[in-house]
Each structure stands twice: as C-alpha cells, then as structure tokens.
Amino acid sequence: MRSILLFVVSILCTVVSAQNSTNNFASALNSISTINANNFGAFTFGSKKAKVIEGSVHKFQTWDNTTVIHTVDGKKFTIENINLNLLRNTFESKISEDSLFTFNFNGIDKFVVNDKVFKNFYYNDDNRVYEMVYESEEMTIMKGYDIQILAGSPNPMLNRKNDKYIRRQSYFIKEDDNIRPFKLNNRALMKLFNDDVEKVTEIENYIETDRLASKQEAINLGSTINQEFDTGNKTSAQAVSTGLSNMSSHGASFYFRNPKRIVDGSFYLYENWKNSATIFISDNQNFTLTNINLNLKRNTFETKVASDSLFTFSFNNIDRFVVNNKIYKNYYFNDDNRVCEVIFESDDFSVLKGFKVELIEGSANPMVNRLRDKYVRKHDYFLKSENTIKPFKLKKSRIMKLVDASKTDQILEYVRQNKLSFKNEADVRTILEFYLEIR
C-alpha cells in the first residue's frame, strides 16, 4: 500500500531537482528526517459539490507556483503545483481535479513560494501560516491572512446573488515568543527602527516608492528580506521526548504560549479533553487515547501533550476516530476537507453530521449584553451517496426517501411502536438499522 501511495504521488506531482540530485516528490518526502511522505499530511478523495461561492479560499490565483520546501534537518525539495488554503491555514498540492495532498509543518521549517517565505506559528488560539516580511534575530514582521464568507442576497440593489469569499490580510510583529498585531505604516516602522539609522534610511527610501504607504505586498529592506534563514525547529525532538514518535506519520506537534486575548466559548467540539478515543489505522491496527478533542476551526483532531503543547492528527493512513463511542471520518466536499460524525453508514448511503464554529463579535452596546467576542458552535447534516455529499435534513419525508417503498408500512409501524422521532439522531440510526434488517 505504501509503495502504491508513493508511486501515485511521484507520477502526479511536478517535481524538480534539489540539493544537486534529482528526486521525485515521493522520495524527497521519504528522505526528510528518515520518515516517509505520510508524515506531512493526507490524501483526500471525493467529488466537488455544485454549490457556487464566488472567489477562492486559496491565496494564489492558480496552482502554478514554484515552491521550495525546507526541512528542519537542512534538506529541501521543489514542487510547482501548490497553494495556501486560507480557510484551513495549510499548504495543499493538487494531485488531480478531485484530490489534494495536505501538508502539515511536522519536519518542515518553511515554504518558499514564488520567492516569498511562509512559516507556521501558534497565535490567538490557533496555528497560522504567515508570510515573512522582515526577519532578524530581534524581531520578525509577518503578514497573516484570513478569509470570510460574505452571504449573498436576493436584493437586486446589492448585486450579490451568490455567497462570496473575502480575503483579508493583516500584519504582526513577533518578538521572542510573543506575537502581536502591527500596523504597517510610516510612523510605526520609523518608531520600530528608531535606533538603527541605516534601516530608517532604507525605509524612507522605500516609502518614496509609494508601496509602503499603500501596504503593498513584498517589502524589500535590502538583503535581509526573504533570505534563507536557519531558525531551527525542535518539534520533532520534543515529540519524541513525549513518546509520540510512533504517531509522527499522522500529524504534527505544535508548541505555543497561551495568548492573553479572552474570547468566550470554545472552537473545540467537546467541553473538556477527557475523551476516550480509539484511532483505527488503515492497516487494521488501532490505539487509544484519553485526552483528545476536535478543533472545529481547523477540522483536525488534537491531543494535549502538555499544558502548552498539542499533537495534531491528519487522516493520512487513519480510517476513523471513535470518540466517546461516536465515529468520525474525513471527507472531501465543497472544496475542503471536513471531519464529520457518522450517524449512519451502509453500502448504499451514509448520514453525516458536520460541524463549524463562528466568531460573534462583542459589542459595547449594553442592550446586546455581549462585551467580548464569542465562539458559537453549529452543525449541519449531510447525505453521502456514491461519490456525492449533499445537505440533508432529519425529517420524515427525507428519511423515508432513503428506503424501499415496499418497506414503508413496516418502518412506520416500527417507529410508532417504539415511539421514535425522525428528528433525533439516535432514533434515525435505529430506524435505518431496522430497515437494513428487514430489506
């Protein structure tokens, strides 16, 4: 299975030589820290949903982007079909029209895409990918990205029939282990470099080009910008020290400082981390954990290694997670990978429950009674049939369409006798399992 997987990757990815040798994509990944391609992410296969949303969740307009991936042990390799998913904060390589390879940062120091450097940092309760604008031993100026969905409206005055992705960017400054927002303007930069006359002069010259004032991309402050930095990364070593080396093929470890910002609620599915989980591997192995949770912002399972560190799982070689007796699997639809709870599963169809989280902004208005921002968790139901996944509602008419008409009377009588509800997840599972028994 492993050889087949690596062969598929090597055929479908565009690869060029690195470090005076010609390696295909699979062997390049395989050489990194003596681990294989599985260490960096997961393949997900599925069909695209027909829903129309204008714009894109990806940073670059096309997938034709020259990229050099630098590993923590000094190796590097190049691919040319990569993009940054701003919704998930992950780099992805397009294997085909309906499949992606998703990278995580385990064993990777940085991505250099079109001569721009991108690194991963933990900030504001999440792992984020940042573009390096300026980097020195004392500080780093970075550009972060965010994406929002602007809802469509039937109002002809708005001229916005479809939903639309809106991409936003903001700047940050990193000093030691602290990351804070930074306004990239003349005054802030002059104050920041006040003790360095040369850099102030460089910035003044740059301002004259009019690009700094308009906050254009790619600030060039001389030879110090976008150069090859050797910052090091102790993630792999720390993971081994915590006994997670055997899990390295399923995700990445991230280490962080707790931010000071207070946001009510949580973007995790479960209220606490005391959740019993069995992880089933594709080769029929399994192992258990008792401190796991589902990050709804990133659609990834995470286990808490310590008070200030997490291990993030990808679904590479993982078939399913069973958490508190509930089954979770990974699916690709609506142009993204999503973790769904399996309510019911058969050879013909599956009923799934998907999750999402929204950040509701606080308000100073006392009538609103919401001084702070708040995470609000929501869920939707989906029907998976063959290679399609569509929205689904738990109601009698929709569920009865899934069964043979000849069994309708038997099922309705069973529902009546057992006082079951078509709106209750557990009852729906019971109804559909009964259907499998009698058909």
N, C-alpha and C positions, 0 to 999 in steps of 0.2 A: 504493500500500500504506500509506504514511504517513497519508494523508488518511482512509483507511478506519479505521485503528487509532485515530486521534484522534476520529473520529466515534463509534466504539463506546464509547470511554471517556466521552465527553461525554453520551451517552444513558444509560449505566448507572450513573454515579456521581451522587450527590446533591451539588449544588453551590450555594453561596450567594454573595452579592457580597462583594468585598474591595477595600479602598482606594478607596471611592467609585465603584466601577464593577462591573458585573455581568459575570462571566466564567464560562464553563463550565470544567469540570475540565481539558479538553484545552488550551484557550487559556491558562489560568492556568499550567499546566506549561510550555507553549510559550514564555511570556513570561519565564521565570526565566533570568536570565543569558544571554538571547538563544539559549537552547537549547530543544529540544523535549521532549516527555513521555518520550521514550526514555531521557533522561539519568538518570531517577530509579529505574528498575527494570525489571521484566519481567512480561509476561503469561504465565501458565502454564495450560494447559487439560488436563483429564483427568477420570477418574472416581474416585469415592470407593471405598476398599476396605472390605470388610464387617467387618474386624477391630474388635472392641469394646474400647475403652480408656476407662475412666471418667475423668471430669474433662475438662480442656481445656488445650491448650498456649497459649492466649491469656489475656492479663491480665484483660480485661473480660468480663463475663458475656454481653454482647450486642454487636452491631456498631453499635448506635445511639449513637455517641459524637461529640459536636461537637468538631471539631478545626480549629485554625488552624495552618497550616504557614508558618513564617517562613524566608525565603531569606537567603542571605548578602549579597545586594545590596539588602536592605531591603524586598522585596516580600512579600506574604502572600496566601494564599487559604484558603478554608474548605471542608471536606467533612464529611459526617456518617455515613459508614459505614467506620470504621477500627478497627483493633485492633492490639495489640502481641503478636507471636508470641514468646513467651519461650524457645522452643526454638531459634529462629534469631536472636533479638535483632534483629528487623526489624519495621517497621510495614507492615501489609497493608490493602488496601482490597478489599472483597468485590464483585466485578463480577457474579457470578452464583453459583449453588449449586456449580459445579464450576470456577470460575476466580477467581484472585486477581491483584491488581496489587501487587507487592512494591516498596516504597520502599527506596532506599539514601540515605545522607546527603550525596551529592555535590551541592553547591549549596544544601543545606538547613542552616540554623543550628539550628533547634529545632522540635519539635512541641509544641503546647499542646493537650492533650486533656482535656476536661472541667475546664478551668482549671488543669491540672497541667502543668508544663513538663518535657519529656523531651529529653535531648541524648545524643550519641554520644561515647564516649571509648575509647581503647585501654588495656587493663589486663589483666594476668595472661595474656599471650599471646593476647588476643582483643579484638575490637571489641564493646563492650557498650553497650546503651541504658540510661541512668539517669534516674530521676525526680529533679528538682532539689527538695531540701527547703529549703535555705537557700543563698544565693549572695551573695558580696561580692567586693571586689577582693582581699582577703587569702586567702579560702578559700571552698570550696563543700562543703556537706554533701549527699550524694546517697544515693538508695536504689536498690540493684541487685536484679535478680530472677534466679531460677534455677528450673529445673524438672527433676524426676527421675521416672522410671517405677518405681513400686512393683509388683513382679511379683505376679501372682495366685497362688493356691494352692488345690489341691483339698481341703485340710484344712478340714473344716467348722468346726473350732474358731476358725479365723482369720476366717471370714465374708468372704472376699475371693476370689471366683471369677475375676474379671477383673483385668487389669492396671489400674493407676490412676496418673494424673498427679498429682504432688505439687508444688505451687508453694511456693517459699521466697523470703524476702526478707532482705537484709542491708544494712547502712549503710556508707558510705565517706566519707572526707574527702579532698578534693583541694586541695593547696597547690602553687602553681606548676605544674610538670608531673608531680608525684608524686601517686599515688593509693594510699591505704592503708585497710584495714578500720577501722571506727569503731564502738564500742559506744554506742548511743544510750540513755544513761541519765542520771540526775540528776548523778552525780559527774563523768562525762566532760564533760558540757556546762558545768557550773559551772567546771571547770578550763579548758576551751577559751575561755570568755569572761571569765576572771577579771579582765582589765584593763579591762573595759567594764561599768561599773556598771548602765547602762541596760539592756543586753541581759541581764545577770544577773537584773535585776528582772523583765524580760519573761518569762524562762524560769521563774522562780519562780512567777509568776502562772499560767503555762501548766501547770506541774506540778500546781497546785491543781485543775485541771480533770480530773486523773486520766488524761488521754490520753497524756501523755508517758511515764509510768511503764509503761503497757501497750503502748507502741510502736505506737500507732495511726497511721493514715495522715494526711498533710497537716498538718505542723507549721506553725503560724502565729505568726511572731515579729514581727508588725507589717506595715508597708507594704513591707518588704524582701523578703517571701516571694512567690514566683510572680509577680513583676512582669516587665515587659518588659525584658530585659537585652540589651544590644548588645555581645556579646563579640567579634564578627567571626570570620571563618573564611578562612584563606588557602589552603585546599585547592585550589580551582580554579586560582589563580595558580601554585601550586607544581607542579601537574600540567602546566600549560602549559610551565613552565620546564624540565621534564624531557622534553618532547617527546611528552606523552601527550594533548595536547588533542584529537587526532583520535580518541581512544578514549573520550572522555567520555560517549558515548551508551551505553556497555556496562557502566559500573560507577562506582566511586568510589575516590578516593585517601584513604588514612588515614596519619597521621603519629603516631609514638609514641616513648616512651622504653622501653628494654629493662627489664623488671621483674627484681627480684633473686631471686624465688622459683625454686627448682630443682625441676623435675619431669622424671623420666626418660622417655625415649621422645619421640614427636612426634605431633601430631594432623594432620600432613601425610601424604599418600599416599606421596610419594617421599622418599627419604632426603636428597636434596640438590636444589638449584634448577637444576641444569644439565640441563634437559629441553627437547628440541626440540619445539615446538608449532606447528601450523598452525591458525589460527582461521578458520572458514568462516562468512561472513556470509550472511544470508538472501537478499540480492540477488546472490549468486554471486561476491562478492568474497572475498578471503582475505588474511591477512597472517601473518607468522611471528614467533615469539619464541623465545628460548633460555634464559629464566630464569622458569619457571612451575612452579606446584605446586597441588595440590588440597587445600584446607582441609576436612578431614572433619568438623570441628565445625560449620562454617557452610555446608557443601556449596556452596562457591564456589571458582572458580579465582582465583589471585592471582599477580601478577608482582612481583618485588622491584625497586623503583626504585632504592633505595639501602639501606645497612645499617640505616636506621631508618625506612624508608617502603615502603608496599605500594600497589599498584593492584589493586582488587578488581573482577572482572568479574561482571556479571549476564548472563543469557542473552537479554536483550532484543535482538532482531534478530540473534542468533547462533544458527546452526543446530547447530554441533558444534565441539568441540575435538578435534584429533588430536594426542596427546602420545605421543612415542616409539612411533609407529605404532599406537597404541591409540585407539579412537574413544570419546568421551564426549558424552552428551547429557543434557538436563534433562527430568525427568518429574515430574508431579504425581500422587502417590498416598499413601494412608494419611494424608491431611490435611496433606501437606507437600510442598515441592519438594525433589527429590533428584537429584544428579548420579550417573549410572550409566555404567559401561563397557558398550559394546555388544559382546557376544560374537558374536552372530549376528543378522542382520536380513534379513527378507524381507517381501513384501507381506502374508503371512498372519500371521506372528508374529515376535517378537524375543526373544532370550535375553539378559538383562541381568545385570550384576554390580553390586550396591550396596555401599556402604562405610559404616562407622560407627566411632567411637572411644569408648572408655570410660576413665574415670579411676579407677584402682585405688588406694585409699588406702594410704599407708605404715603400717607398724606397728613399734612399739618391741620387739615380741617377736622375740628373736634366732632363734627357730625358723622364722620366716616369711622371714627374710633379705630384707626389703623396707623399708628405713628411710625411703625417700622415696616420694611418690606417683609413679604411673607411668601413662602413656598406653598403652592396648592397642588396636591396630587390628584390626577384624574385617570380614568380608564375608559377603554372602548373595547368592543367585541368585534371579532373578525371570523370569517369563514374561509378556510383553506380547502380548495377543491382542485385536484390535479396540480397545476403549476400556477394557479391564481389565488390571490388573497384579497378578499373584498370586505368592506364593513358589514357588520351583521348585528341584528338586534335580538335580544332574548324575549321573544313573544311567540304566542301560539301559532300564528299564521306562518311565520318564518321557519319555525322548527318543524312543523308538520309537512312543509315542502321538502324536507330532507328525507322523509321516509316514504316507503311504497304506499300507494293509495289503498292497496288491499289490506294493509295493517292498521289503517286509521282508527277503526272502531275499537280494536283491541287495545291500542295505545291510549285512547281517550278514556276507556273504561278503567285501565290501569292507573291513569292519572287521578281519576275520580275516587277510586277505592283507596288510594294511598295518600290522598289529599296533597298532591304535588302541585308546584307552581312552575309555569313556563318562564317566569322572570327570575327564578332562583337558580344560581349556578349549580349547586349540588343536586337540585331536583332535575335540572336539564340533563346533567350527566346520568342520573338514574334512569330517566326516560329513554335516553338514547342507548344506554346499555341494555335496557329491556328490549328495545327494538332489535338489537343485534341478536338477542336470544331467540326471538320469535320469527325472524325473517327467513 
